[in-house]
Amino acid sequence: MQHDSQGYWKATLGLLTKIMVIWFLVSFGAGILFAPLLNNIHLGGYPLGFWFAHQGSIYIFIALIFWYAKKMGDIDRQFDVHED
């Protein structure tokens, strides 16, 4: 266990960067940029690009919230700043 504030913020910003990239790729990428390509695939009777723009992005965002909470808990424990 460490008390390294710069390491803690580096790990936190690294996690946030990963989450923001995934968020961008799902919302803007799959829903807008790659929608014409993804629309060739159907999911539940709807084109995949449309599905990502309206439903899939919500599911991914909820999964990102839980993943963020888990990973931040891991980072907090690693740097001994957890609240347990």
GUNUGU-665484 format. One record per atom (N, C-alpha, C, CB): x, y, z; residue number from 1; atom name. Coordinates in steps of 0.1 Angstrom, whole numbers, always signed. Glycine has a CB too. Layout:
<rs>
{{X Y Z} NUM "CA"}
...
</rs>
This chain:
<rs>
{{+8 -12 +0} 1 "N"}
{{+0 +0 +0} 1 "CA"}
{{+9 +12 +0} 1 "C"}
{{-10 +0 +12} 1 "CB"}
{{+4 +23 -7} 2 "N"}
{{+12 +35 -9} 2 "CA"}
{{+4 +47 -5} 2 "C"}
{{+17 +36 -23} 2 "CB"}
{{+11 +58 -2} 3 "N"}
{{+5 +71 +0} 3 "CA"}
{{+11 +80 -11} 3 "C"}
{{+6 +76 +14} 3 "CB"}
{{+8 +78 -23} 4 "N"}
{{+14 +86 -34} 4 "CA"}
{{+3 +93 -41} 4 "C"}
{{+22 +76 -44} 4 "CB"}
{{+2 +107 -38} 5 "N"}
{{-9 +114 -44} 5 "CA"}
{{-8 +116 -59} 5 "C"}
{{-10 +128 -38} 5 "CB"}
{{+4 +117 -64} 6 "N"}
{{+6 +118 -79} 6 "CA"}
{{+2 +105 -85} 6 "C"}
{{+20 +122 -82} 6 "CB"}
{{+6 +94 -79} 7 "N"}
{{+3 +81 -85} 7 "CA"}
{{-12 +78 -85} 7 "C"}
{{+10 +70 -78} 7 "CB"}
{{-18 +83 -74} 8 "N"}
{{-33 +81 -72} 8 "CA"}
{{-40 +89 -83} 8 "C"}
{{-38 +86 -59} 8 "CB"}
{{-36 +102 -85} 9 "N"}
{{-43 +110 -96} 9 "CA"}
{{-40 +105 -110} 9 "C"}
{{-39 +124 -94} 9 "CB"}
{{-28 +99 -112} 10 "N"}
{{-25 +94 -125} 10 "CA"}
{{-33 +81 -127} 10 "C"}
{{-9 +90 -125} 10 "CB"}
{{-35 +73 -117} 11 "N"}
{{-44 +61 -119} 11 "CA"}
{{-59 +66 -121} 11 "C"}
{{-43 +52 -107} 11 "CB"}
{{-63 +76 -114} 12 "N"}
{{-77 +81 -115} 12 "CA"}
{{-79 +87 -129} 12 "C"}
{{-80 +91 -104} 12 "CB"}
{{-70 +95 -133} 13 "N"}
{{-71 +101 -147} 13 "CA"}
{{-70 +91 -158} 13 "C"}
{{-61 +112 -149} 13 "CB"}
{{-62 +81 -156} 14 "N"}
{{-61 +70 -166} 14 "CA"}
{{-74 +62 -167} 14 "C"}
{{-50 +60 -162} 14 "CB"}
{{-81 +60 -156} 15 "N"}
{{-94 +53 -156} 15 "CA"}
{{-104 +62 -162} 15 "C"}
{{-98 +50 -142} 15 "CB"}
{{-104 +75 -159} 16 "N"}
{{-114 +84 -165} 16 "CA"}
{{-112 +85 -180} 16 "C"}
{{-113 +98 -159} 16 "CB"}
{{-99 +85 -184} 17 "N"}
{{-96 +86 -199} 17 "CA"}
{{-102 +74 -206} 17 "C"}
{{-81 +87 -201} 17 "CB"}
{{-100 +62 -200} 18 "N"}
{{-105 +50 -206} 18 "CA"}
{{-121 +50 -207} 18 "C"}
{{-101 +37 -198} 18 "CB"}
{{-127 +55 -197} 19 "N"}
{{-142 +56 -197} 19 "CA"}
{{-147 +66 -207} 19 "C"}
{{-147 +60 -183} 19 "CB"}
{{-140 +77 -208} 20 "N"}
{{-144 +88 -217} 20 "CA"}
{{-142 +83 -232} 20 "C"}
{{-136 +101 -215} 20 "CB"}
{{-132 +75 -234} 21 "N"}
{{-129 +70 -248} 21 "CA"}
{{-140 +60 -251} 21 "C"}
{{-115 +63 -249} 21 "CB"}
{{-144 +51 -242} 22 "N"}
{{-154 +41 -244} 22 "CA"}
{{-168 +49 -247} 22 "C"}
{{-156 +31 -233} 22 "CB"}
{{-170 +59 -238} 23 "N"}
{{-182 +67 -239} 23 "CA"}
{{-183 +73 -253} 23 "C"}
{{-183 +77 -228} 23 "CB"}
{{-172 +79 -258} 24 "N"}
{{-172 +86 -271} 24 "CA"}
{{-174 +76 -282} 24 "C"}
{{-159 +93 -273} 24 "CB"}
{{-167 +64 -281} 25 "N"}
{{-169 +54 -292} 25 "CA"}
{{-183 +49 -293} 25 "C"}
{{-159 +43 -290} 25 "CB"}
{{-189 +47 -281} 26 "N"}
{{-203 +41 -281} 26 "CA"}
{{-213 +52 -286} 26 "C"}
{{-206 +36 -267} 26 "CB"}
{{-212 +64 -280} 27 "N"}
{{-223 +73 -283} 27 "CA"}
{{-221 +80 -296} 27 "C"}
{{-223 +84 -272} 27 "CB"}
{{-209 +86 -299} 28 "N"}
{{-207 +93 -311} 28 "CA"}
{{-203 +83 -322} 28 "C"}
{{-196 +104 -309} 28 "CB"}
{{-194 +74 -319} 29 "N"}
{{-189 +65 -329} 29 "CA"}
{{-200 +55 -334} 29 "C"}
{{-177 +57 -323} 29 "CB"}
{{-205 +47 -325} 30 "N"}
{{-215 +36 -329} 30 "CA"}
{{-228 +43 -333} 30 "C"}
{{-216 +26 -318} 30 "CB"}
{{-232 +53 -326} 31 "N"}
{{-245 +59 -329} 31 "CA"}
{{-245 +68 -341} 31 "C"}
{{-249 +67 -317} 31 "CB"}
{{-234 +75 -344} 32 "N"}
{{-234 +84 -355} 32 "CA"}
{{-224 +81 -366} 32 "C"}
{{-231 +98 -349} 32 "CB"}
{{-211 +80 -363} 33 "N"}
{{-201 +79 -373} 33 "CA"}
{{-201 +65 -380} 33 "C"}
{{-187 +80 -367} 33 "CB"}
{{-203 +55 -372} 34 "N"}
{{-203 +41 -378} 34 "CA"}
{{-217 +36 -380} 34 "C"}
{{-195 +32 -370} 34 "CB"}
{{-227 +44 -378} 35 "N"}
{{-241 +39 -380} 35 "CA"}
{{-244 +33 -393} 35 "C"}
{{-250 +50 -377} 35 "CB"}
{{-240 +40 -404} 36 "N"}
{{-243 +33 -417} 36 "CA"}
{{-237 +20 -419} 36 "C"}
{{-238 +42 -428} 36 "CB"}
{{-224 +18 -414} 37 "N"}
{{-218 +5 -415} 37 "CA"}
{{-225 -5 -405} 37 "C"}
{{-203 +6 -411} 37 "CB"}
{{-228 -1 -393} 38 "N"}
{{-235 -10 -384} 38 "CA"}
{{-249 -13 -387} 38 "C"}
{{-235 -4 -370} 38 "CB"}
{{-256 -5 -396} 39 "N"}
{{-269 -7 -399} 39 "CA"}
{{-271 -19 -408} 39 "C"}
{{-275 +5 -406} 39 "CB"}
{{-260 -25 -413} 40 "N"}
{{-261 -37 -421} 40 "CA"}
{{-263 -49 -412} 40 "C"}
{{-248 -39 -429} 40 "CB"}
{{-261 -48 -399} 41 "N"}
{{-264 -58 -390} 41 "CA"}
{{-276 -55 -382} 41 "C"}
{{-251 -60 -380} 41 "CB"}
{{-285 -65 -380} 42 "N"}
{{-298 -63 -373} 42 "CA"}
{{-297 -70 -360} 42 "C"}
{{-309 -68 -382} 42 "CB"}
{{-303 -63 -350} 43 "N"}
{{-304 -68 -336} 43 "CA"}
{{-319 -66 -332} 43 "C"}
{{-294 -61 -326} 43 "CB"}
{{-326 -77 -330} 44 "N"}
{{-340 -76 -326} 44 "CA"}
{{-348 -70 -336} 44 "C"}
{{-341 -69 -313} 44 "CB"}
{{-345 -71 -349} 45 "N"}
{{-352 -65 -360} 45 "CA"}
{{-349 -51 -363} 45 "C"}
{{-367 -66 -356} 45 "CB"}
{{-340 -45 -356} 46 "N"}
{{-336 -31 -358} 46 "CA"}
{{-321 -31 -363} 46 "C"}
{{-338 -23 -345} 46 "CB"}
{{-318 -21 -371} 47 "N"}
{{-304 -19 -375} 47 "CA"}
{{-295 -16 -363} 47 "C"}
{{-303 -8 -385} 47 "CB"}
{{-284 -22 -362} 48 "N"}
{{-275 -21 -351} 48 "CA"}
{{-271 -6 -348} 48 "C"}
{{-262 -29 -353} 48 "CB"}
{{-269 +2 -358} 49 "N"}
{{-265 +16 -356} 49 "CA"}
{{-277 +23 -349} 49 "C"}
{{-262 +23 -369} 49 "CB"}
{{-289 +20 -353} 50 "N"}
{{-300 +26 -347} 50 "CA"}
{{-302 +21 -332} 50 "C"}
{{-313 +23 -354} 50 "CB"}
{{-299 +8 -330} 51 "N"}
{{-300 +3 -317} 51 "CA"}
{{-290 +9 -307} 51 "C"}
{{-298 -12 -317} 51 "CB"}
{{-278 +11 -312} 52 "N"}
{{-267 +17 -304} 52 "CA"}
{{-271 +32 -300} 52 "C"}
{{-254 +17 -311} 52 "CB"}
{{-277 +39 -310} 53 "N"}
{{-280 +53 -308} 53 "CA"}
{{-291 +54 -298} 53 "C"}
{{-284 +59 -321} 53 "CB"}
{{-300 +44 -297} 54 "N"}
{{-312 +46 -288} 54 "CA"}
{{-312 +37 -276} 54 "C"}
{{-324 +43 -296} 54 "CB"}
{{-307 +25 -277} 55 "N"}
{{-307 +16 -265} 55 "CA"}
{{-294 +12 -260} 55 "C"}
{{-316 +4 -269} 55 "CB"}
{{-285 +8 -270} 56 "N"}
{{-272 +2 -266} 56 "CA"}
{{-263 +12 -258} 56 "C"}
{{-265 -2 -278} 56 "CB"}
{{-264 +24 -262} 57 "N"}
{{-255 +34 -255} 57 "CA"}
{{-260 +35 -240} 57 "C"}
{{-256 +48 -261} 57 "CB"}
{{-273 +34 -237} 58 "N"}
{{-277 +35 -223} 58 "CA"}
{{-272 +23 -216} 58 "C"}
{{-293 +35 -223} 58 "CB"}
{{-273 +11 -221} 59 "N"}
{{-268 -1 -215} 59 "CA"}
{{-253 +0 -212} 59 "C"}
{{-271 -14 -223} 59 "CB"}
{{-245 +5 -222} 60 "N"}
{{-231 +7 -220} 60 "CA"}
{{-228 +17 -209} 60 "C"}
{{-224 +11 -233} 60 "CB"}
{{-236 +28 -209} 61 "N"}
{{-233 +38 -199} 61 "CA"}
{{-236 +33 -185} 61 "C"}
{{-242 +50 -202} 61 "CB"}
{{-246 +25 -183} 62 "N"}
{{-249 +19 -170} 62 "CA"}
{{-238 +9 -166} 62 "C"}
{{-263 +12 -170} 62 "CB"}
{{-233 +1 -176} 63 "N"}
{{-222 -8 -173} 63 "CA"}
{{-209 +0 -169} 63 "C"}
{{-219 -17 -185} 63 "CB"}
{{-207 +12 -176} 64 "N"}
{{-196 +20 -173} 64 "CA"}
{{-196 +26 -158} 64 "C"}
{{-194 +32 -183} 64 "CB"}
{{-208 +29 -154} 65 "N"}
{{-210 +34 -140} 65 "CA"}
{{-205 +24 -130} 65 "C"}
{{-225 +38 -137} 65 "CB"}
{{-210 +11 -132} 66 "N"}
{{-206 +0 -123} 66 "CA"}
{{-191 -3 -124} 66 "C"}
{{-214 -12 -125} 66 "CB"}
{{-186 -3 -136} 67 "N"}
{{-172 -6 -138} 67 "CA"}
{{-163 +5 -131} 67 "C"}
{{-169 -7 -153} 67 "CB"}
{{-167 +18 -133} 68 "N"}
{{-160 +29 -127} 68 "CA"}
{{-160 +28 -111} 68 "C"}
{{-167 +42 -131} 68 "CB"}
{{-172 +24 -106} 69 "N"}
{{-173 +23 -91} 69 "CA"}
{{-163 +12 -86} 69 "C"}
{{-187 +20 -87} 69 "CB"}
{{-163 +1 -93} 70 "N"}
{{-155 -11 -89} 70 "CA"}
{{-140 -7 -90} 70 "C"}
{{-157 -23 -98} 70 "CB"}
{{-136 -1 -102} 71 "N"}
{{-122 +2 -104} 71 "CA"}
{{-117 +14 -95} 71 "C"}
{{-120 +7 -119} 71 "CB"}
{{-126 +23 -92} 72 "N"}
{{-122 +34 -82} 72 "CA"}
{{-120 +28 -68} 72 "C"}
{{-133 +45 -82} 72 "CB"}
{{-129 +19 -65} 73 "N"}
{{-127 +12 -52} 73 "CA"}
{{-113 +5 -51} 73 "C"}
{{-138 +2 -49} 73 "CB"}
{{-110 -2 -62} 74 "N"}
{{-97 -9 -63} 74 "CA"}
{{-85 +1 -62} 74 "C"}
{{-96 -17 -76} 74 "CB"}
{{-86 +12 -69} 75 "N"}
{{-76 +23 -69} 75 "CA"}
{{-75 +29 -55} 75 "C"}
{{-79 +34 -79} 75 "CB"}
{{-86 +31 -48} 76 "N"}
{{-86 +37 -35} 76 "CA"}
{{-79 +27 -25} 76 "C"}
{{-101 +39 -30} 76 "CB"}
{{-82 +14 -26} 77 "N"}
{{-76 +4 -17} 77 "CA"}
{{-61 +3 -20} 77 "C"}
{{-83 -9 -19} 77 "CB"}
{{-57 +4 -33} 78 "N"}
{{-43 +3 -37} 78 "CA"}
{{-35 +14 -31} 78 "C"}
{{-42 +3 -52} 78 "CB"}
{{-41 +27 -30} 79 "N"}
{{-34 +38 -25} 79 "CA"}
{{-38 +41 -10} 79 "C"}
{{-36 +50 -34} 79 "CB"}
{{-45 +32 -4} 80 "N"}
{{-49 +33 +10} 80 "CA"}
{{-56 +47 +13} 80 "C"}
{{-36 +32 +19} 80 "CB"}
{{-66 +50 +4} 81 "N"}
{{-75 +61 +7} 81 "CA"}
{{-89 +57 +7} 81 "C"}
{{-72 +72 -4} 81 "CB"}
{{-92 +44 +9} 82 "N"}
{{-105 +39 +10} 82 "CA"}
{{-112 +43 +23} 82 "C"}
{{-105 +24 +8} 82 "CB"}
{{-125 +42 +23} 83 "N"}
{{-133 +46 +34} 83 "CA"}
{{-138 +34 +43} 83 "C"}
{{-146 +53 +29} 83 "CB"}
{{-134 +22 +39} 84 "N"}
{{-138 +10 +47} 84 "CA"}
{{-132 +10 +61} 84 "C"}
{{-133 -3 +40} 84 "CB"}
</rs>
